[in-house]
Every structure is written in C-alpha cells, then in structure tokens.
Amino acid sequence: MVSSTSEVLQGSLRRDEVVPSRKKIKLPPWLEVAKPRLIPLLLATTLGGMALSEGWPVPSPTLACTLGGGALAAAAAGALNCLWEQDLDSRMKRTSSRALPSGRLSPSAVFAGAISCTLAASALLVSGVNCLAAGLSLLGLCSYVLLYTAFLKPRTSNNIVFGGVAGAIPPLVGASAATGHIGLSGWWLFALVMVWTPAHFWALAILLKEDYESVGIPMLPVVKGPIFTAKAISQYGWATALLSVLGVFALPEGGLLYGLLLIPFNFRLIQMFNRLADDPEDLKRAKGLFRWSILYMFGICLLLVISRLELANQFHHQAIHLLSNMSSIL
C-alpha cells in the first residue's frame, strides 16, 4: 500500500514537471483571460494566408490592421472561453487560480472587455481591410466560443476534429485581406491547419488527461486512452506531412524552395509522432511532440513568406531550367 501510494506521488510529481501549463507564469488578469500564448500562432497563419496570395506583399497599413484586428478578435475569443468555462476551471487544480475562478476579475468585467475587443476588431478590419476579412474574423471567434467550447468540447471526443475550424480560419482572413477574396491556396492552408490541429492538441490532451477526466470532459485520451490517441495522432500527423507538400503548388512562386526546406520539418514531425507511438504513456514524448507541432506550424508559415522573396523566385526558375536541361539530355 505504501509502495502504491509512493508510485502515485512520484507519477504526480513527474507530471507536474512535464506539463507545460503547470509551470506558473503570472500575468496581469486582463492579459491572462485573453490567452496571449495562442495569439502569435494565429497571426502567423494569417500571415501565411497573405503570403500565398497574388496580393503579396501587402501594404503596411493593411498588414497592421489585419494583424491588429486578428489579435483583438483572438483576445475576445479567449476571454469568452474563460467566461464560459469558469466553473470547470474552478474545479481543476491546474486552472483554479486563473483570474475568473480566483475572483481577480468579475464575469461582467470580462464580458464587457470581450465585447469591447470584438467591436474594436470589427471596426479596425472593416475600416482598414475589408468586410470579408472582418466577417471571417467574427466567424472564427464564434466557431471557437460556440461551436467548440460550448457545443463540441463537452459532448464528443472528436471535439477538436470539427472544432479545429476556428483555428483554421486565420489563413482565410489573411487571403481575403490581401486580395479581397479566398483562392485555392488559402483553402489549402485552411485544410492544412485543420488536419494539423488534432495531432497537435491530442499531444497536449495526453498531458492533461487527469484534469479533463476529473471534470468529465471527453477528450480522446480520456475516452479511448493514450495508445488509441497516439495512433490517431500518427494518422493525422501523416496527413499533415503529406498535405504540407501541396504548398509547392499552392504558392504563386518559390514553390521549389519551399518544398526543399520543408523536408527537415516533416522528417522531424514524423520522428516525433513515431516516438510517441512507441511509448504513448511517456509524457515527455507527448510534451516534445506538442512543442514541436507548434514550431512546425510557425515554420510552415515562415517558409511561405521566405518563398515569396525574389531570391526564392530566382531559385525556383533556375531549378526548373536545370531540371528541364537534364530531362532533355536523358
């Protein structure tokens, strides 16, 4: 009995060391409810959607308004998410000290702040970008709060599969900001973020399995277990790697450089989810995959921007010319 208790305590301590969110980083209450850690990646995929369009490079005022409006909309979504889940947060040790459960902010103040951010985002996007970008930004906000948080999350283990649409909308916002419409390239990045999201999130859900289980949230690791979840992560990971290659054709120019630089990113992604599949109970492997998946998406967006540089375009044409000459010789 003593041995069993010791093992449980050791497992809990190990989990506290591994789970990223367990490391307390004190933020001002208003900043905390805005979930600022999520915003940079959303803005990166917005930028990626712009880089895929014929309207790249985007004028500086349009770029600033798009990113500013996107950040405000994301902050509003984060605040509304915290407002909706304050009861759940109060029942989990990991989240009980957040601004709303701890009483550092009142629900009415958070709601007022969220509405203010939403209105400011809409005004900035309508006046500085276009109505399509503003409408898509609001769609992303509503998808996150209503579709994912309120409806899917407490009801199905596939919540993130369908709820991931909220995180996949920023590329469409970027594409519409650059050109006023959404082309096939924008939809490609939307699809890529959609298939990337489950693998990324389930790695985190393995780390937070006990928390979700304690409040009855049916995340995949809770319902099916880590072994099943690791297999699902592999499936979505492979889909992500394969779909990412289509960026070679989605880019208006510079696609060959993108494809070349993409190889180590996909190699590392495949390596990480294969390592987790070998030992789904290893929290350090889940944490490693979770962190790499974030860097992976940042990297994809960076490659899209790099591929629109003039040097990338020159590399693309020279490579095509070289391949053409080699094929004629052969």
MINUMI-647839 format. One line per field, with one value per residue (C-alpha): residue number from 1; residue in three letters; x, y, z. Coordinates in Angstrom, 2 decimals. Layout:
# MINUMI-647839
gumar <- c(NUM,...)
paro <- c(ALA,...)
X <- c(X,...)
Y <- c(Y,...)
Z <- c(Z,...)
//
This chain:
# MINUMI-647839
gumar <- c(1,2,3,4,5,6,7,8,9,10,11,12,13,14,15,16,17,18,19,20,21,22,23,24,25,26,27,28,29,30,31,32,33,34,35,36,37,38,39,40,41,42,43,44,45,46,47,48,49,50,51,52,53,54,55,56,57,58,59,60,61,62,63,64,65,66,67,68,69,70,71,72,73,74,75,76,77,78,79,80,81,82,83,84,85,86,87,88,89,90,91,92,93,94,95,96,97,98,99,100,101,102,103,104,105,106,107,108,109,110,111,112,113,114,115,116,117,118,119,120,121,122,123,124,125,126,127,128,129,130,131,132,133,134,135,136,137,138,139,140,141,142,143,144,145,146,147,148,149,150,151,152,153,154,155,156,157,158,159,160,161,162,163,164,165,166,167,168,169,170,171,172,173,174,175,176,177,178,179,180,181,182,183,184,185,186,187,188,189,190,191,192,193,194,195,196,197,198,199,200,201,202,203,204,205,206,207,208,209,210,211,212,213,214,215,216,217,218,219,220,221,222,223,224,225,226,227,228,229,230,231,232,233,234,235,236,237,238,239,240,241,242,243,244,245,246,247,248,249,250,251,252,253,254,255,256,257,258,259,260,261,262,263,264,265,266,267,268,269,270,271,272,273,274,275,276,277,278,279,280,281,282,283,284,285,286,287,288,289,290,291,292,293,294,295,296,297,298,299,300,301,302,303,304,305,306,307,308,309,310,311,312,313,314,315,316,317,318,319,320,321,322,323,324,325,326,327,328,329,330)
paro <- c(MET,VAL,SER,SER,THR,SER,GLU,VAL,LEU,GLN,GLY,SER,LEU,ARG,ARG,ASP,GLU,VAL,VAL,PRO,SER,ARG,LYS,LYS,ILE,LYS,LEU,PRO,PRO,TRP,LEU,GLU,VAL,ALA,LYS,PRO,ARG,LEU,ILE,PRO,LEU,LEU,LEU,ALA,THR,THR,LEU,GLY,GLY,MET,ALA,LEU,SER,GLU,GLY,TRP,PRO,VAL,PRO,SER,PRO,THR,LEU,ALA,CYS,THR,LEU,GLY,GLY,GLY,ALA,LEU,ALA,ALA,ALA,ALA,ALA,GLY,ALA,LEU,ASN,CYS,LEU,TRP,GLU,GLN,ASP,LEU,ASP,SER,ARG,MET,LYS,ARG,THR,SER,SER,ARG,ALA,LEU,PRO,SER,GLY,ARG,LEU,SER,PRO,SER,ALA,VAL,PHE,ALA,GLY,ALA,ILE,SER,CYS,THR,LEU,ALA,ALA,SER,ALA,LEU,LEU,VAL,SER,GLY,VAL,ASN,CYS,LEU,ALA,ALA,GLY,LEU,SER,LEU,LEU,GLY,LEU,CYS,SER,TYR,VAL,LEU,LEU,TYR,THR,ALA,PHE,LEU,LYS,PRO,ARG,THR,SER,ASN,ASN,ILE,VAL,PHE,GLY,GLY,VAL,ALA,GLY,ALA,ILE,PRO,PRO,LEU,VAL,GLY,ALA,SER,ALA,ALA,THR,GLY,HIS,ILE,GLY,LEU,SER,GLY,TRP,TRP,LEU,PHE,ALA,LEU,VAL,MET,VAL,TRP,THR,PRO,ALA,HIS,PHE,TRP,ALA,LEU,ALA,ILE,LEU,LEU,LYS,GLU,ASP,TYR,GLU,SER,VAL,GLY,ILE,PRO,MET,LEU,PRO,VAL,VAL,LYS,GLY,PRO,ILE,PHE,THR,ALA,LYS,ALA,ILE,SER,GLN,TYR,GLY,TRP,ALA,THR,ALA,LEU,LEU,SER,VAL,LEU,GLY,VAL,PHE,ALA,LEU,PRO,GLU,GLY,GLY,LEU,LEU,TYR,GLY,LEU,LEU,LEU,ILE,PRO,PHE,ASN,PHE,ARG,LEU,ILE,GLN,MET,PHE,ASN,ARG,LEU,ALA,ASP,ASP,PRO,GLU,ASP,LEU,LYS,ARG,ALA,LYS,GLY,LEU,PHE,ARG,TRP,SER,ILE,LEU,TYR,MET,PHE,GLY,ILE,CYS,LEU,LEU,LEU,VAL,ILE,SER,ARG,LEU,GLU,LEU,ALA,ASN,GLN,PHE,HIS,HIS,GLN,ALA,ILE,HIS,LEU,LEU,SER,ASN,MET,SER,SER,ILE,LEU)
X <- c(0.00,2.84,4.61,1.47,1.00,4.64,4.27,1.20,3.01,6.05,3.80,2.08,5.40,6.68,3.54,3.87,7.38,6.35,3.01,3.78,0.75,1.71,4.61,3.04,3.68,1.91,0.23,-1.96,-5.59,-6.75,-3.88,-4.41,-8.04,-7.02,-4.87,-1.93,0.07,-2.41,-2.37,1.10,0.40,-2.99,-1.28,1.44,-1.15,-2.86,0.46,0.85,-2.53,-1.36,1.93,0.02,-1.95,-1.19,-1.62,1.67,3.42,0.54,0.71,1.87,-1.40,-3.41,-0.96,-1.10,-4.91,-5.26,-2.90,-4.23,-7.82,-6.95,-5.20,-8.20,-10.64,-8.47,-8.29,-12.08,-12.46,-10.05,-11.93,-15.31,-13.82,-12.63,-16.04,-17.87,-15.51,-15.06,-16.94,-14.76,-11.65,-12.62,-12.83,-9.40,-6.30,-4.34,-6.75,-8.34,-6.04,-6.99,-8.42,-12.12,-12.19,-9.94,-12.11,-9.40,-11.78,-15.57,-17.59,-19.28,-15.91,-14.59,-17.75,-17.55,-13.90,-14.61,-17.39,-15.13,-12.35,-14.84,-16.20,-12.68,-11.56,-14.56,-14.10,-10.39,-10.90,-13.86,-12.20,-8.62,-9.04,-12.40,-15.74,-14.85,-11.84,-13.95,-16.72,-14.30,-12.63,-16.00,-16.76,-13.56,-14.47,-17.96,-16.64,-14.25,-16.70,-19.97,-19.06,-16.00,-16.20,-19.94,-21.17,-18.47,-15.96,-18.28,-20.05,-17.65,-14.11,-13.83,-14.42,-11.11,-11.53,-14.53,-13.86,-10.45,-12.17,-11.88,-8.09,-8.04,-9.91,-6.99,-5.38,-8.68,-8.64,-5.11,-6.01,-9.11,-7.14,-4.55,-6.86,-10.47,-11.31,-10.22,-8.37,-7.49,-4.15,-5.92,-8.16,-5.07,-3.61,-7.04,-7.09,-3.51,-4.27,-7.42,-5.55,-2.60,-4.80,-5.94,-2.41,-1.16,-3.96,-4.14,-0.48,-1.41,-4.55,-2.39,-0.56,-3.82,-5.72,-6.23,-7.57,-10.08,-11.13,-11.71,-14.35,-15.90,-14.60,-14.49,-11.13,-9.80,-7.16,-9.87,-12.34,-10.03,-6.75,-3.22,-2.50,-5.52,-4.76,-1.14,-2.40,-4.82,-2.01,0.09,-2.75,-3.29,0.47,0.97,-1.96,-0.34,3.04,1.52,-0.80,2.03,3.80,0.98,2.27,4.76,1.82,-0.22,2.48,2.30,6.12,9.06,7.41,10.54,12.48,9.53,9.48,13.21,13.17,10.05,11.86,13.56,10.36,8.36,11.16,11.20,7.40,7.24,10.06,8.26,4.89,6.56,8.43,5.14,3.54,6.35,5.51,2.17,2.41,5.64,4.62,7.96,7.42,3.93,5.33,8.07,5.55,3.27,6.11,7.45,3.99,3.85,7.28,6.25,3.31,5.35,7.98,5.47,4.28,7.86,8.69,5.68,6.93,10.52,9.31,7.82,11.20,12.85,15.76,13.32,11.69,15.08,15.96,12.65,13.19,16.83,15.90,13.15,15.62,18.20,15.69,14.47,18.01,18.68,15.50,16.33,19.81,18.37)
Y <- c(0.00,2.35,1.39,2.09,5.48,6.33,5.46,7.69,10.60,10.10,10.00,13.21,14.98,13.81,15.09,18.47,18.74,17.77,19.51,22.97,24.70,23.57,25.99,29.10,32.25,35.13,37.51,40.53,39.33,41.07,39.63,36.18,35.86,36.94,33.78,35.60,32.41,31.37,34.64,34.57,31.32,32.59,35.70,33.58,31.56,34.83,36.00,32.66,33.15,36.56,35.15,32.58,35.24,37.21,40.37,39.79,41.88,43.51,47.29,48.09,49.74,46.73,44.35,46.27,46.46,42.76,41.58,44.09,43.12,39.43,39.85,41.69,39.06,36.27,38.07,38.39,34.68,33.77,35.93,34.46,30.98,31.72,33.15,30.07,27.63,29.42,26.67,23.96,25.98,26.35,22.54,21.79,22.31,23.40,26.24,27.14,30.13,31.76,35.28,34.36,31.35,33.15,36.27,38.61,39.60,39.65,37.91,41.19,42.91,40.07,40.08,43.83,43.55,40.76,42.76,45.82,43.82,42.33,45.72,47.18,44.24,44.62,48.37,48.01,45.27,46.93,50.35,49.23,46.00,44.82,43.40,39.84,39.79,41.25,38.69,35.77,37.01,37.09,33.62,32.33,33.89,32.39,28.99,28.86,30.01,28.49,25.53,24.23,25.48,25.42,22.62,20.13,20.12,18.72,16.28,14.35,13.04,14.31,17.87,19.19,17.48,19.64,22.45,22.97,25.03,28.04,27.90,27.29,30.48,32.97,31.88,32.76,36.14,36.70,35.70,37.90,40.83,40.56,40.15,40.65,37.02,33.49,31.46,27.76,28.48,29.99,26.94,24.71,26.39,26.22,22.45,22.04,23.76,21.64,18.32,19.60,20.68,17.25,15.82,18.99,19.17,15.47,15.53,18.19,16.28,13.29,15.58,16.98,13.67,13.67,17.22,16.57,13.29,14.96,17.29,14.89,16.44,13.61,14.31,11.45,10.25,10.14,8.18,5.94,6.05,7.14,4.15,4.83,8.54,8.00,6.01,8.81,11.33,9.30,9.24,12.98,13.56,11.69,13.58,16.84,15.92,14.82,17.80,20.22,19.14,20.61,24.02,23.60,24.07,26.43,29.10,31.52,31.35,29.97,26.60,24.54,26.29,25.75,22.05,21.69,23.49,21.56,18.19,18.53,19.89,16.86,14.46,15.76,15.72,12.08,11.18,12.82,11.12,7.76,8.13,8.78,5.76,3.57,4.64,6.52,6.67,8.69,12.24,13.67,12.34,13.84,17.15,17.02,16.42,19.18,21.70,20.62,20.81,24.49,25.14,23.14,25.40,28.52,27.05,26.36,29.96,31.23,29.09,30.51,34.05,33.17,31.52,34.82,36.57,37.43,35.09,32.21,33.03,33.05,29.71,28.29,29.32,28.22,24.83,24.40,25.32,22.87,20.04,20.78,20.57,17.32,15.74,16.72,15.14,11.94)
Z <- c(0.00,0.90,-2.31,-4.36,-2.70,-3.36,-7.05,-7.35,-5.70,-7.93,-11.00,-9.91,-9.32,-12.68,-14.36,-12.64,-14.07,-17.61,-18.22,-19.71,-18.19,-14.70,-14.68,-13.26,-15.22,-13.55,-15.97,-15.28,-15.00,-18.19,-20.18,-18.70,-19.87,-23.38,-23.66,-25.24,-25.86,-28.55,-30.48,-32.15,-33.99,-35.18,-36.54,-38.16,-40.11,-41.06,-42.48,-44.24,-45.92,-47.15,-48.48,-50.55,-52.40,-55.53,-53.46,-51.61,-50.38,-48.56,-47.91,-44.39,-43.24,-44.41,-42.75,-39.46,-39.44,-40.30,-37.59,-35.06,-35.74,-35.61,-32.27,-30.80,-32.07,-30.66,-27.30,-27.26,-28.05,-25.26,-22.76,-23.72,-23.48,-19.94,-19.09,-20.35,-18.60,-15.28,-13.43,-14.97,-14.25,-10.60,-10.26,-11.72,-9.64,-12.71,-13.54,-10.20,-9.73,-13.03,-12.97,-13.01,-10.64,-8.17,-8.21,-9.51,-12.31,-12.31,-15.06,-16.01,-16.46,-18.62,-20.74,-21.22,-22.16,-24.66,-26.34,-26.50,-28.16,-30.61,-31.61,-31.89,-34.06,-36.36,-36.70,-37.44,-40.04,-41.77,-41.98,-42.60,-44.56,-45.93,-44.82,-45.86,-43.55,-40.73,-41.27,-41.31,-38.13,-36.37,-37.76,-36.21,-32.86,-32.89,-34.01,-31.08,-28.43,-29.62,-31.83,-29.97,-26.36,-25.77,-28.03,-29.07,-26.21,-23.50,-25.84,-28.07,-28.12,-31.69,-30.49,-31.80,-35.19,-36.02,-33.57,-35.15,-37.84,-35.52,-35.57,-39.32,-40.26,-39.85,-43.17,-44.87,-43.13,-44.45,-48.00,-48.04,-46.61,-49.38,-52.35,-51.26,-51.97,-50.99,-53.60,-53.65,-51.97,-48.97,-48.72,-48.84,-45.75,-44.09,-44.72,-43.51,-40.20,-39.85,-40.13,-38.06,-35.15,-33.83,-33.69,-32.02,-29.48,-28.63,-27.64,-25.07,-24.09,-23.12,-20.70,-19.32,-19.27,-15.49,-15.48,-18.24,-16.66,-13.29,-14.73,-17.25,-20.47,-23.07,-24.65,-26.76,-24.24,-21.55,-23.66,-25.69,-23.77,-24.73,-27.01,-29.23,-29.12,-30.23,-33.24,-34.11,-33.77,-36.23,-38.75,-38.58,-38.47,-41.73,-43.27,-42.18,-43.67,-46.98,-47.27,-46.47,-49.67,-51.74,-50.72,-53.58,-55.94,-53.75,-53.80,-56.76,-56.94,-55.00,-54.50,-55.10,-52.35,-50.02,-50.88,-50.28,-46.93,-45.88,-45.83,-42.41,-40.86,-41.98,-41.10,-37.53,-37.26,-38.37,-36.00,-33.07,-33.53,-34.19,-30.87,-29.09,-30.80,-29.40,-25.84,-25.60,-21.80,-21.89,-21.00,-22.07,-25.59,-25.66,-24.46,-27.09,-29.86,-28.57,-28.57,-31.96,-33.55,-32.59,-34.07,-37.12,-37.95,-37.28,-39.61,-42.39,-42.28,-42.26,-45.29,-47.13,-46.50,-47.44,-50.63,-51.80,-51.70,-55.01,-54.28,-53.82,-57.14,-58.86,-57.28,-58.48,-62.10,-62.14,-60.71,-63.32,-66.07,-64.72,-64.47,-67.99,-69.37,-67.50,-68.82,-72.40,-72.05,-70.63)
//
